[in-house]
Amino acid sequence: MRRLMSAILVLGTIVGFAPASAQTYDPSYPVCMHVYGEKIGERIDCTFTSFAQCAATANGLPATCLANPYAADARRLPLPRPHGRQRSP
């Protein structure tokens, strides 16, 4: 019985110190891609260093690029320019 209790205690200690799973919004990357849809699954991928890089990856997918709200330098990130023709005032 003592061995069983010791084993449970050791196992509980090991599990308690296991690394946590990764966050959805990785603070190392300033841009995220939100992918929509049932066919490929909805997910958020925060592995992009620029909006251009994200847009190139999102091309042809039901996805949008957005600023990572948890990035260390999110306030300094330039916003993407809208595509298409702009009306003049």
N, CA, C and O atoms as a CHARMM CRD file, in Angstrom:
* protein
*
  356
    1    1 MET  N      0.82000  -1.19100   0.00000 PROA 1      0.00000
    2    1 MET  CA     0.00000   0.00000   0.00000 PROA 1      0.00000
    3    1 MET  C      0.86500   1.25600   0.00000 PROA 1      0.00000
    4    1 MET  O      0.53800   2.25700  -0.63700 PROA 1      0.00000
    5    2 ARG  N      1.97500   1.17600   0.73000 PROA 2      0.00000
    6    2 ARG  CA     2.87800   2.33400   0.76500 PROA 2      0.00000
    7    2 ARG  C      3.49300   2.60200  -0.59300 PROA 2      0.00000
    8    2 ARG  O      3.65800   3.75700  -0.98800 PROA 2      0.00000
    9    3 ARG  N      3.83200   1.54200  -1.30900 PROA 3      0.00000
   10    3 ARG  CA     4.41600   1.71800  -2.64500 PROA 3      0.00000
   11    3 ARG  C      3.41300   2.38200  -3.58600 PROA 3      0.00000
   12    3 ARG  O      3.76700   3.25300  -4.38100 PROA 3      0.00000
   13    4 LEU  N      2.17000   1.95800  -3.48100 PROA 4      0.00000
   14    4 LEU  CA     1.13700   2.54500  -4.33000 PROA 4      0.00000
   15    4 LEU  C      0.96900   4.03100  -4.02900 PROA 4      0.00000
   16    4 LEU  O      0.87000   4.84400  -4.94800 PROA 4      0.00000
   17    5 MET  N      0.93700   4.38300  -2.76600 PROA 5      0.00000
   18    5 MET  CA     0.80400   5.79600  -2.38300 PROA 5      0.00000
   19    5 MET  C      2.01700   6.60000  -2.83600 PROA 5      0.00000
   20    5 MET  O      1.87600   7.73500  -3.29200 PROA 5      0.00000
   21    6 SER  N      3.20500   6.02000  -2.71300 PROA 6      0.00000
   22    6 SER  CA     4.42700   6.69800  -3.16900 PROA 6      0.00000
   23    6 SER  C      4.40500   6.89500  -4.67300 PROA 6      0.00000
   24    6 SER  O      4.78200   7.95500  -5.17100 PROA 6      0.00000
   25    7 ALA  N      3.96500   5.87800  -5.39600 PROA 7      0.00000
   26    7 ALA  CA     3.90300   5.98000  -6.85500 PROA 7      0.00000
   27    7 ALA  C      2.90900   7.05700  -7.27600 PROA 7      0.00000
   28    7 ALA  O      3.18500   7.82800  -8.19500 PROA 7      0.00000
   29    8 ILE  N      1.77300   7.11600  -6.62300 PROA 8      0.00000
   30    8 ILE  CA     0.77400   8.14800  -6.94100 PROA 8      0.00000
   31    8 ILE  C      1.32100   9.54000  -6.63800 PROA 8      0.00000
   32    8 ILE  O      1.10000  10.47300  -7.41000 PROA 8      0.00000
   33    9 LEU  N      2.02100   9.68300  -5.53800 PROA 9      0.00000
   34    9 LEU  CA     2.60900  10.96400  -5.17400 PROA 9      0.00000
   35    9 LEU  C      3.66400  11.40300  -6.18700 PROA 9      0.00000
   36    9 LEU  O      3.69900  12.56700  -6.58400 PROA 9      0.00000
   37   10 VAL  N      4.52300  10.47300  -6.60300 PROA 10     0.00000
   38   10 VAL  CA     5.56400  10.78600  -7.58800 PROA 10     0.00000
   39   10 VAL  C      4.91900  11.14600  -8.92900 PROA 10     0.00000
   40   10 VAL  O      5.31600  12.12200  -9.56600 PROA 10     0.00000
   41   11 LEU  N      3.94400  10.37700  -9.35100 PROA 11     0.00000
   42   11 LEU  CA     3.26600  10.64700 -10.61700 PROA 11     0.00000
   43   11 LEU  C      2.56200  12.00300 -10.58400 PROA 11     0.00000
   44   11 LEU  O      2.61000  12.75500 -11.55700 PROA 11     0.00000
   45   12 GLY  N      1.91500  12.31000  -9.47200 PROA 12     0.00000
   46   12 GLY  CA     1.25700  13.60700  -9.33900 PROA 12     0.00000
   47   12 GLY  C      2.23300  14.76100  -9.39200 PROA 12     0.00000
   48   12 GLY  O      1.92800  15.81400  -9.95200 PROA 12     0.00000
   49   13 THR  N      3.40000  14.57100  -8.81300 PROA 13     0.00000
   50   13 THR  CA     4.43100  15.61100  -8.83900 PROA 13     0.00000
   51   13 THR  C      4.95200  15.81700 -10.25700 PROA 13     0.00000
   52   13 THR  O      5.14200  16.95400 -10.68900 PROA 13     0.00000
   53   14 ILE  N      5.18300  14.73600 -10.97700 PROA 14     0.00000
   54   14 ILE  CA     5.68200  14.83800 -12.35400 PROA 14     0.00000
   55   14 ILE  C      4.66400  15.52800 -13.24700 PROA 14     0.00000
   56   14 ILE  O      5.02200  16.40800 -14.02900 PROA 14     0.00000
   57   15 VAL  N      3.40700  15.14200 -13.13900 PROA 15     0.00000
   58   15 VAL  CA     2.35500  15.75000 -13.95500 PROA 15     0.00000
   59   15 VAL  C      2.19000  17.22600 -13.59800 PROA 15     0.00000
   60   15 VAL  O      1.91200  18.04400 -14.47400 PROA 15     0.00000
   61   16 GLY  N      2.35700  17.56800 -12.34000 PROA 16     0.00000
   62   16 GLY  CA     2.22900  18.95500 -11.91300 PROA 16     0.00000
   63   16 GLY  C      3.29200  19.86500 -12.48900 PROA 16     0.00000
   64   16 GLY  O      3.06200  21.06300 -12.64900 PROA 16     0.00000
   65   17 PHE  N      4.45800  19.31200 -12.80300 PROA 17     0.00000
   66   17 PHE  CA     5.54500  20.10600 -13.36100 PROA 17     0.00000
   67   17 PHE  C      5.66200  19.99700 -14.87500 PROA 17     0.00000
   68   17 PHE  O      6.60900  20.53100 -15.45200 PROA 17     0.00000
   69   18 ALA  N      4.74000  19.33100 -15.52400 PROA 18     0.00000
   70   18 ALA  CA     4.76700  19.19900 -16.97700 PROA 18     0.00000
   71   18 ALA  C      4.52500  20.56500 -17.61000 PROA 18     0.00000
   72   18 ALA  O      3.76700  21.36500 -17.06200 PROA 18     0.00000
   73   19 PRO  N      5.15300  20.85100 -18.75400 PROA 19     0.00000
   74   19 PRO  CA     4.95300  22.15000 -19.40100 PROA 19     0.00000
   75   19 PRO  C      3.51600  22.31800 -19.87300 PROA 19     0.00000
   76   19 PRO  O      2.87300  21.35600 -20.29300 PROA 19     0.00000
   77   20 ALA  N      3.02600  23.53800 -19.80100 PROA 20     0.00000
   78   20 ALA  CA     1.66300  23.83900 -20.24100 PROA 20     0.00000
   79   20 ALA  C      1.60700  23.86300 -21.76400 PROA 20     0.00000
   80   20 ALA  O      2.63200  24.03900 -22.42300 PROA 20     0.00000
   81   21 SER  N      0.43100  23.69000 -22.31300 PROA 21     0.00000
   82   21 SER  CA     0.27500  23.73800 -23.76100 PROA 21     0.00000
   83   21 SER  C      0.45500  25.17400 -24.24900 PROA 21     0.00000
   84   21 SER  O      0.31800  26.12600 -23.48100 PROA 21     0.00000
   85   22 ALA  N      0.76200  25.31000 -25.53000 PROA 22     0.00000
   86   22 ALA  CA     1.02800  26.62300 -26.11400 PROA 22     0.00000
   87   22 ALA  C     -0.23600  27.47600 -26.14900 PROA 22     0.00000
   88   22 ALA  O     -1.35000  26.96200 -26.24300 PROA 22     0.00000
   89   23 GLN  N     -0.03900  28.77900 -26.07200 PROA 23     0.00000
   90   23 GLN  CA    -1.15700  29.70800 -26.16400 PROA 23     0.00000
   91   23 GLN  C     -1.59100  29.84400 -27.61600 PROA 23     0.00000
   92   23 GLN  O     -0.81200  29.58900 -28.53400 PROA 23     0.00000
   93   24 THR  N     -2.83700  30.24600 -27.81500 PROA 24     0.00000
   94   24 THR  CA    -3.31300  30.50200 -29.17000 PROA 24     0.00000
   95   24 THR  C     -2.59900  31.70300 -29.76600 PROA 24     0.00000
   96   24 THR  O     -2.15600  31.67100 -30.91400 PROA 24     0.00000
   97   25 TYR  N     -2.49100  32.76100 -28.97600 PROA 25     0.00000
   98   25 TYR  CA    -1.83600  33.97900 -29.44100 PROA 25     0.00000
   99   25 TYR  C     -0.39500  33.97900 -28.95100 PROA 25     0.00000
  100   25 TYR  O     -0.13500  34.31600 -27.79500 PROA 25     0.00000
  101   26 ASP  N      0.53800  33.60800 -29.80900 PROA 26     0.00000
  102   26 ASP  CA     1.95300  33.58600 -29.43900 PROA 26     0.00000
  103   26 ASP  C      2.47100  35.01600 -29.40000 PROA 26     0.00000
  104   26 ASP  O      2.44700  35.69300 -30.42800 PROA 26     0.00000
  105   27 PRO  N      2.94000  35.50200 -28.25000 PROA 27     0.00000
  106   27 PRO  CA     3.39700  36.88900 -28.15600 PROA 27     0.00000
  107   27 PRO  C      4.67700  37.17100 -28.94200 PROA 27     0.00000
  108   27 PRO  O      5.08700  38.32800 -29.04400 PROA 27     0.00000
  109   28 SER  N      5.31400  36.14600 -29.49900 PROA 28     0.00000
  110   28 SER  CA     6.53600  36.33600 -30.28600 PROA 28     0.00000
  111   28 SER  C      6.25000  36.84600 -31.70000 PROA 28     0.00000
  112   28 SER  O      7.14000  37.38700 -32.35600 PROA 28     0.00000
  113   29 TYR  N      5.02000  36.67700 -32.16700 PROA 29     0.00000
  114   29 TYR  CA     4.67300  37.05000 -33.53700 PROA 29     0.00000
  115   29 TYR  C      3.56200  38.10900 -33.52100 PROA 29     0.00000
  116   29 TYR  O      2.55200  37.93400 -32.83800 PROA 29     0.00000
  117   30 PRO  N      3.74100  39.20000 -34.26500 PROA 30     0.00000
  118   30 PRO  CA     2.78400  40.31600 -34.21300 PROA 30     0.00000
  119   30 PRO  C      1.53000  40.14100 -35.06300 PROA 30     0.00000
  120   30 PRO  O      0.58500  40.91600 -34.91000 PROA 30     0.00000
  121   31 VAL  N      1.48600  39.14900 -35.95500 PROA 31     0.00000
  122   31 VAL  CA     0.34600  38.99400 -36.85500 PROA 31     0.00000
  123   31 VAL  C     -0.22500  37.58000 -36.75200 PROA 31     0.00000
  124   31 VAL  O      0.51600  36.59900 -36.68100 PROA 31     0.00000
  125   32 CYS  N     -1.56500  37.49500 -36.74400 PROA 32     0.00000
  126   32 CYS  CA    -2.25500  36.21300 -36.68900 PROA 32     0.00000
  127   32 CYS  C     -3.14600  36.05800 -37.92200 PROA 32     0.00000
  128   32 CYS  O     -3.58900  37.04200 -38.51500 PROA 32     0.00000
  129   33 MET  N     -3.39600  34.81200 -38.28900 PROA 33     0.00000
  130   33 MET  CA    -4.32500  34.50700 -39.36700 PROA 33     0.00000
  131   33 MET  C     -5.48200  33.71500 -38.76200 PROA 33     0.00000
  132   33 MET  O     -5.27300  32.68000 -38.12900 PROA 33     0.00000
  133   34 HSD  N     -6.70200  34.21100 -38.96300 PROA 34     0.00000
  134   34 HSD  CA    -7.89600  33.51000 -38.50300 PROA 34     0.00000
  135   34 HSD  C     -8.49200  32.80000 -39.70200 PROA 34     0.00000
  136   34 HSD  O     -8.94700  33.44400 -40.64800 PROA 34     0.00000
  137   35 VAL  N     -8.49200  31.47500 -39.66700 PROA 35     0.00000
  138   35 VAL  CA    -9.02300  30.66100 -40.75700 PROA 35     0.00000
  139   35 VAL  C    -10.43200  30.22800 -40.37600 PROA 35     0.00000
  140   35 VAL  O    -10.67200  29.76000 -39.26300 PROA 35     0.00000
  141   36 TYR  N    -11.36600  30.39300 -41.32300 PROA 36     0.00000
  142   36 TYR  CA   -12.76300  30.04300 -41.10800 PROA 36     0.00000
  143   36 TYR  C    -13.12100  28.81100 -41.92000 PROA 36     0.00000
  144   36 TYR  O    -12.40500  28.45000 -42.85400 PROA 36     0.00000
  145   37 GLY  N    -14.20700  28.17700 -41.57400 PROA 37     0.00000
  146   37 GLY  CA   -14.76500  27.13900 -42.42600 PROA 37     0.00000
  147   37 GLY  C    -14.79300  25.76600 -41.80700 PROA 37     0.00000
  148   37 GLY  O    -13.95400  25.41000 -40.98000 PROA 37     0.00000
  149   38 GLU  N    -15.79200  24.99600 -42.23400 PROA 38     0.00000
  150   38 GLU  CA   -15.95100  23.64600 -41.72500 PROA 38     0.00000
  151   38 GLU  C    -15.02900  22.65400 -42.41300 PROA 38     0.00000
  152   38 GLU  O    -14.60100  21.68100 -41.79200 PROA 38     0.00000
  153   39 LYS  N    -14.71200  22.88300 -43.68900 PROA 39     0.00000
  154   39 LYS  CA   -13.90400  21.92000 -44.43500 PROA 39     0.00000
  155   39 LYS  C    -12.47400  21.81800 -43.90500 PROA 39     0.00000
  156   39 LYS  O    -11.93600  20.71900 -43.77500 PROA 39     0.00000
  157   40 ILE  N    -11.86600  22.94900 -43.60200 PROA 40     0.00000
  158   40 ILE  CA   -10.47700  22.91000 -43.13700 PROA 40     0.00000
  159   40 ILE  C    -10.34800  23.20500 -41.65600 PROA 40     0.00000
  160   40 ILE  O     -9.24900  23.15500 -41.10400 PROA 40     0.00000
  161   41 GLY  N    -11.45300  23.50800 -41.01300 PROA 41     0.00000
  162   41 GLY  CA   -11.44700  23.74200 -39.57400 PROA 41     0.00000
  163   41 GLY  C    -11.11900  25.18200 -39.22200 PROA 41     0.00000
  164   41 GLY  O    -10.26200  25.81000 -39.84400 PROA 41     0.00000
  165   42 GLU  N    -11.80800  25.68900 -38.22600 PROA 42     0.00000
  166   42 GLU  CA   -11.56400  27.06300 -37.78600 PROA 42     0.00000
  167   42 GLU  C    -10.40000  27.06200 -36.80500 PROA 42     0.00000
  168   42 GLU  O    -10.35100  26.25800 -35.87400 PROA 42     0.00000
  169   43 ARG  N     -9.46400  27.98300 -37.03300 PROA 43     0.00000
  170   43 ARG  CA    -8.29200  28.06000 -36.16000 PROA 43     0.00000
  171   43 ARG  C     -7.67100  29.44200 -36.24100 PROA 43     0.00000
  172   43 ARG  O     -7.96000  30.21600 -37.15300 PROA 43     0.00000
  173   44 ILE  N     -6.82200  29.73800 -35.28300 PROA 44     0.00000
  174   44 ILE  CA    -6.03800  30.96800 -35.27900 PROA 44     0.00000
  175   44 ILE  C     -4.57800  30.57000 -35.27800 PROA 44     0.00000
  176   44 ILE  O     -4.12900  29.79800 -34.43100 PROA 44     0.00000
  177   45 ASP  N     -3.84100  31.10700 -36.24000 PROA 45     0.00000
  178   45 ASP  CA    -2.43100  30.77400 -36.41400 PROA 45     0.00000
  179   45 ASP  C     -1.60600  32.04700 -36.24600 PROA 45     0.00000
  180   45 ASP  O     -1.63000  32.91800 -37.11600 PROA 45     0.00000
  181   46 CYS  N     -0.88600  32.16100 -35.14900 PROA 46     0.00000
  182   46 CYS  CA    -0.07600  33.35700 -34.86500 PROA 46     0.00000
  183   46 CYS  C      1.40200  33.04800 -35.07000 PROA 46     0.00000
  184   46 CYS  O      2.16300  32.95100 -34.10800 PROA 46     0.00000
  185   47 THR  N      1.79900  32.89500 -36.32400 PROA 47     0.00000
  186   47 THR  CA     3.19300  32.59600 -36.64000 PROA 47     0.00000
  187   47 THR  C      3.71800  33.50300 -37.74800 PROA 47     0.00000
  188   47 THR  O      4.59500  33.10300 -38.51400 PROA 47     0.00000
  189   48 PHE  N      3.19000  34.71700 -37.83800 PROA 48     0.00000
  190   48 PHE  CA     3.57100  35.61300 -38.93600 PROA 48     0.00000
  191   48 PHE  C      4.23400  36.87300 -38.41100 PROA 48     0.00000
  192   48 PHE  O      3.85100  37.40700 -37.37000 PROA 48     0.00000
  193   49 THR  N      5.23400  37.34000 -39.14600 PROA 49     0.00000
  194   49 THR  CA     5.97600  38.53600 -38.74400 PROA 49     0.00000
  195   49 THR  C      5.47300  39.79500 -39.43500 PROA 49     0.00000
  196   49 THR  O      5.84300  40.90000 -39.03700 PROA 49     0.00000
  197   50 SER  N      4.63400  39.65300 -40.46600 PROA 50     0.00000
  198   50 SER  CA     4.10400  40.82500 -41.16100 PROA 50     0.00000
  199   50 SER  C      2.74400  40.49500 -41.76300 PROA 50     0.00000
  200   50 SER  O      2.38700  39.32900 -41.92700 PROA 50     0.00000
  201   51 PHE  N      1.98600  41.55200 -42.09000 PROA 51     0.00000
  202   51 PHE  CA     0.70700  41.35100 -42.74500 PROA 51     0.00000
  203   51 PHE  C      0.90000  40.78600 -44.14500 PROA 51     0.00000
  204   51 PHE  O      0.08300  39.98700 -44.60300 PROA 51     0.00000
  205   52 ALA  N      1.96100  41.18400 -44.82700 PROA 52     0.00000
  206   52 ALA  CA     2.22200  40.67200 -46.17800 PROA 52     0.00000
  207   52 ALA  C      2.46700  39.16700 -46.14500 PROA 52     0.00000
  208   52 ALA  O      1.96300  38.43600 -46.99800 PROA 52     0.00000
  209   53 GLN  N      3.22600  38.71000 -45.18300 PROA 53     0.00000
  210   53 GLN  CA     3.49800  37.27800 -45.04600 PROA 53     0.00000
  211   53 GLN  C      2.20000  36.51600 -44.75400 PROA 53     0.00000
  212   53 GLN  O      1.95900  35.45100 -45.32300 PROA 53     0.00000
  213   54 CYS  N      1.38000  37.05900 -43.87700 PROA 54     0.00000
  214   54 CYS  CA     0.10600  36.42900 -43.54500 PROA 54     0.00000
  215   54 CYS  C     -0.82300  36.40800 -44.76300 PROA 54     0.00000
  216   54 CYS  O     -1.45700  35.39100 -45.04400 PROA 54     0.00000
  217   55 ALA  N     -0.90200  37.52900 -45.48200 PROA 55     0.00000
  218   55 ALA  CA    -1.77500  37.61500 -46.65500 PROA 55     0.00000
  219   55 ALA  C     -1.35800  36.62700 -47.73900 PROA 55     0.00000
  220   55 ALA  O     -2.20900  36.05200 -48.41800 PROA 55     0.00000
  221   56 ALA  N     -0.06100  36.43000 -47.90200 PROA 56     0.00000
  222   56 ALA  CA     0.42400  35.46200 -48.89300 PROA 56     0.00000
  223   56 ALA  C      0.00500  34.04100 -48.51000 PROA 56     0.00000
  224   56 ALA  O     -0.34900  33.24400 -49.37800 PROA 56     0.00000
  225   57 THR  N      0.04200  33.73100 -47.24600 PROA 57     0.00000
  226   57 THR  CA    -0.36300  32.40700 -46.78400 PROA 57     0.00000
  227   57 THR  C     -1.88100  32.24000 -46.84800 PROA 57     0.00000
  228   57 THR  O     -2.37400  31.15400 -47.15400 PROA 57     0.00000
  229   58 ALA  N     -2.61600  33.30700 -46.56200 PROA 58     0.00000
  230   58 ALA  CA    -4.07900  33.25000 -46.54400 PROA 58     0.00000
  231   58 ALA  C     -4.69300  33.28200 -47.93400 PROA 58     0.00000
  232   58 ALA  O     -5.89100  33.03900 -48.07500 PROA 58     0.00000
  233   59 ASN  N     -3.90900  33.57500 -48.96000 PROA 59     0.00000
  234   59 ASN  CA    -4.41100  33.67900 -50.32200 PROA 59     0.00000
  235   59 ASN  C     -5.12300  32.39400 -50.73700 PROA 59     0.00000
  236   59 ASN  O     -4.52400  31.31800 -50.73200 PROA 59     0.00000
  237   60 GLY  N     -6.39400  32.50900 -51.09500 PROA 60     0.00000
  238   60 GLY  CA    -7.16700  31.35800 -51.53100 PROA 60     0.00000
  239   60 GLY  C     -7.87000  30.61800 -50.40700 PROA 60     0.00000
  240   60 GLY  O     -8.63200  29.68600 -50.66400 PROA 60     0.00000
  241   61 LEU  N     -7.63200  31.01200 -49.18900 PROA 61     0.00000
  242   61 LEU  CA    -8.28300  30.38600 -48.03700 PROA 61     0.00000
  243   61 LEU  C     -9.37100  31.29800 -47.48700 PROA 61     0.00000
  244   61 LEU  O     -9.30500  32.51300 -47.67400 PROA 61     0.00000
  245   62 PRO  N    -10.35700  30.74400 -46.82300 PROA 62     0.00000
  246   62 PRO  CA   -11.32800  31.59500 -46.13200 PROA 62     0.00000
  247   62 PRO  C    -10.69900  32.09300 -44.83300 PROA 62     0.00000
  248   62 PRO  O    -10.98000  31.56800 -43.75600 PROA 62     0.00000
  249   63 ALA  N     -9.85400  33.10200 -44.94400 PROA 63     0.00000
  250   63 ALA  CA    -9.07100  33.55800 -43.79400 PROA 63     0.00000
  251   63 ALA  C     -8.89800  35.06600 -43.82700 PROA 63     0.00000
  252   63 ALA  O     -9.07400  35.71200 -44.86000 PROA 63     0.00000
  253   64 THR  N     -8.55000  35.60500 -42.67600 PROA 64     0.00000
  254   64 THR  CA    -8.25200  37.02300 -42.55400 PROA 64     0.00000
  255   64 THR  C     -7.05100  37.19500 -41.63400 PROA 64     0.00000
  256   64 THR  O     -6.82900  36.37800 -40.74000 PROA 64     0.00000
  257   65 CYS  N     -6.28600  38.24400 -41.84800 PROA 65     0.00000
  258   65 CYS  CA    -5.11500  38.53300 -41.02700 PROA 65     0.00000
  259   65 CYS  C     -5.47000  39.62800 -40.02900 PROA 65     0.00000
  260   65 CYS  O     -6.19700  40.56700 -40.35200 PROA 65     0.00000
  261   66 LEU  N     -4.95200  39.49700 -38.82500 PROA 66     0.00000
  262   66 LEU  CA    -5.23100  40.47500 -37.79300 PROA 66     0.00000
  263   66 LEU  C     -4.01300  40.66300 -36.91000 PROA 66     0.00000
  264   66 LEU  O     -3.15100  39.78900 -36.81500 PROA 66     0.00000
  265   67 ALA  N     -3.95700  41.81600 -36.26700 PROA 67     0.00000
  266   67 ALA  CA    -2.84500  42.10000 -35.35700 PROA 67     0.00000
  267   67 ALA  C     -3.00800  41.24500 -34.10400 PROA 67     0.00000
  268   67 ALA  O     -4.10300  41.13100 -33.55400 PROA 67     0.00000
  269   68 ASN  N     -1.92300  40.65800 -33.66800 PROA 68     0.00000
  270   68 ASN  CA    -1.92400  39.84900 -32.45500 PROA 68     0.00000
  271   68 ASN  C     -2.07100  40.77300 -31.25200 PROA 68     0.00000
  272   68 ASN  O     -1.17600  41.57800 -30.99200 PROA 68     0.00000
  273   69 PRO  N     -3.17300  40.68200 -30.51200 PROA 69     0.00000
  274   69 PRO  CA    -3.37100  41.59500 -29.38600 PROA 69     0.00000
  275   69 PRO  C     -2.40500  41.35400 -28.23100 PROA 69     0.00000
  276   69 PRO  O     -2.28400  42.19600 -27.34200 PROA 69     0.00000
  277   70 TYR  N     -1.71500  40.21300 -28.23200 PROA 70     0.00000
  278   70 TYR  CA    -0.80200  39.88900 -27.14700 PROA 70     0.00000
  279   70 TYR  C      0.66700  40.00800 -27.54600 PROA 70     0.00000
  280   70 TYR  O      1.55200  39.66200 -26.76300 PROA 70     0.00000
  281   71 ALA  N      0.92700  40.48800 -28.74300 PROA 71     0.00000
  282   71 ALA  CA     2.30800  40.64600 -29.19000 PROA 71     0.00000
  283   71 ALA  C      2.99100  41.74800 -28.39600 PROA 71     0.00000
  284   71 ALA  O      2.35800  42.72300 -27.99000 PROA 71     0.00000
  285   72 ALA  N      4.27000  41.58200 -28.18400 PROA 72     0.00000
  286   72 ALA  CA     5.02700  42.55100 -27.39200 PROA 72     0.00000
  287   72 ALA  C      5.03600  43.92900 -28.04000 PROA 72     0.00000
  288   72 ALA  O      5.02000  44.94000 -27.33800 PROA 72     0.00000
  289   73 ASP  N      5.06200  43.98400 -29.36200 PROA 73     0.00000
  290   73 ASP  CA     5.12600  45.27000 -30.06500 PROA 73     0.00000
  291   73 ASP  C      3.87100  45.49900 -30.91800 PROA 73     0.00000
  292   73 ASP  O      3.97100  46.06700 -32.00500 PROA 73     0.00000
  293   74 ALA  N      2.70800  45.07500 -30.45200 PROA 74     0.00000
  294   74 ALA  CA     1.47800  45.17900 -31.23800 PROA 74     0.00000
  295   74 ALA  C      1.10700  46.62900 -31.53500 PROA 74     0.00000
  296   74 ALA  O      0.51800  46.89900 -32.58100 PROA 74     0.00000
  297   75 ARG  N      1.43200  47.56400 -30.65500 PROA 75     0.00000
  298   75 ARG  CA     1.06100  48.95900 -30.88000 PROA 75     0.00000
  299   75 ARG  C      1.89000  49.60100 -31.98400 PROA 75     0.00000
  300   75 ARG  O      1.45600  50.58000 -32.59100 PROA 75     0.00000
  301   76 ARG  N      3.06800  49.06700 -32.25100 PROA 76     0.00000
  302   76 ARG  CA     3.94400  49.65400 -33.26700 PROA 76     0.00000
  303   76 ARG  C      3.75500  49.03000 -34.63800 PROA 76     0.00000
  304   76 ARG  O      4.38600  49.47400 -35.59700 PROA 76     0.00000
  305   77 LEU  N      2.91100  48.01800 -34.76400 PROA 77     0.00000
  306   77 LEU  CA     2.72200  47.30700 -36.01700 PROA 77     0.00000
  307   77 LEU  C      1.88000  48.14600 -36.97800 PROA 77     0.00000
  308   77 LEU  O      0.79700  48.59300 -36.60000 PROA 77     0.00000
  309   78 PRO  N      2.34500  48.37300 -38.20900 PROA 78     0.00000
  310   78 PRO  CA     1.52900  49.13200 -39.16200 PROA 78     0.00000
  311   78 PRO  C      0.32200  48.31000 -39.59600 PROA 78     0.00000
  312   78 PRO  O      0.43300  47.10500 -39.82200 PROA 78     0.00000
  313   79 LEU  N     -0.82500  48.96200 -39.71000 PROA 79     0.00000
  314   79 LEU  CA    -2.03700  48.27500 -40.13100 PROA 79     0.00000
  315   79 LEU  C     -1.99400  48.02700 -41.63100 PROA 79     0.00000
  316   79 LEU  O     -1.37500  48.79700 -42.36700 PROA 79     0.00000
  317   80 PRO  N     -2.65100  46.94700 -42.10000 PROA 80     0.00000
  318   80 PRO  CA    -2.63900  46.66400 -43.53700 PROA 80     0.00000
  319   80 PRO  C     -3.45200  47.70000 -44.29200 PROA 80     0.00000
  320   80 PRO  O     -4.45000  48.22000 -43.79500 PROA 80     0.00000
  321   81 ARG  N     -2.99900  47.98500 -45.50600 PROA 81     0.00000
  322   81 ARG  CA    -3.74700  48.90500 -46.35400 PROA 81     0.00000
  323   81 ARG  C     -4.85400  48.12800 -47.05400 PROA 81     0.00000
  324   81 ARG  O     -4.64000  46.98200 -47.45100 PROA 81     0.00000
  325   82 PRO  N     -6.02800  48.72300 -47.21400 PROA 82     0.00000
  326   82 PRO  CA    -7.12500  48.01600 -47.89300 PROA 82     0.00000
  327   82 PRO  C     -6.79100  47.79900 -49.36800 PROA 82     0.00000
  328   82 PRO  O     -6.13900  48.62900 -50.00200 PROA 82     0.00000
  329   83 HSD  N     -7.24800  46.67700 -49.89400 PROA 83     0.00000
  330   83 HSD  CA    -7.03800  46.34900 -51.30200 PROA 83     0.00000
  331   83 HSD  C     -8.14900  46.92400 -52.14100 PROA 83     0.00000
  332   83 HSD  O     -9.22500  47.23200 -51.62900 PROA 83     0.00000
  333   84 GLY  N     -7.90100  47.07000 -53.41800 PROA 84     0.00000
  334   84 GLY  CA    -8.93400  47.56700 -54.32700 PROA 84     0.00000
  335   84 GLY  C     -8.83500  49.06400 -54.53600 PROA 84     0.00000
  336   84 GLY  O     -7.95200  49.73200 -53.99900 PROA 84     0.00000
  337   85 ARG  N     -9.74800  49.56600 -55.31700 PROA 85     0.00000
  338   85 ARG  CA    -9.75100  50.99200 -55.64700 PROA 85     0.00000
  339   85 ARG  C    -10.32200  51.79700 -54.49700 PROA 85     0.00000
  340   85 ARG  O    -11.26200  51.38100 -53.82100 PROA 85     0.00000
  341   86 GLN  N     -9.74300  52.93000 -54.30100 PROA 86     0.00000
  342   86 GLN  CA   -10.21300  53.84400 -53.25900 PROA 86     0.00000
  343   86 GLN  C    -10.90600  55.02500 -53.93500 PROA 86     0.00000
  344   86 GLN  O    -10.44100  55.53200 -54.95600 PROA 86     0.00000
  345   87 ARG  N    -12.00300  55.44700 -53.36200 PROA 87     0.00000
  346   87 ARG  CA   -12.69100  56.62200 -53.88700 PROA 87     0.00000
  347   87 ARG  C    -11.96500  57.87600 -53.45100 PROA 87     0.00000
  348   87 ARG  O    -11.51900  57.99100 -52.31000 PROA 87     0.00000
  349   88 SER  N    -11.85200  58.81000 -54.37100 PROA 88     0.00000
  350   88 SER  CA   -11.23800  60.09400 -53.99600 PROA 88     0.00000
  351   88 SER  C    -12.32200  61.02400 -53.47700 PROA 88     0.00000
  352   88 SER  O    -13.45400  60.97500 -53.95800 PROA 88     0.00000
  353   89 PRO  N    -12.00100  61.86800 -52.50600 PROA 89     0.00000
  354   89 PRO  CA   -13.02300  62.76800 -51.92400 PROA 89     0.00000
  355   89 PRO  C    -13.48000  63.85200 -52.83800 PROA 89     0.00000
  356   89 PRO  O    -14.32900  64.66000 -52.46100 PROA 89     0.00000
